[in-house]
Amino acid sequence: MEAVLNFFRFLGMGVFFLGIALFLITVLNNWLDFASATWLGGAFWRVYLFFAVSGILLYILITFRRKKDD
């Protein structure tokens, strides 16, 4: 069970960092206009923020969950 929880905890952190990185790349692309890719357009920054928030919530919920008293 601990291995599954660690997997989801690190998955949450991975999704968080990926979402933040894609958000920053999208913002820089809007400012500097260095690429014309559709997934770097202004409409996708909300999706990347959603990924970041979902990832950090997954990490927090697993890391700070209540444990049953032994």
Secondary structure, DSSP 8 states (H G I E B T S, - for coil): -HHHHHHHHHHHHHHHHHHHHHHHHHHHHHHH-----GGGSGGGHHHHHHHHHHHHHHHHHHHT------
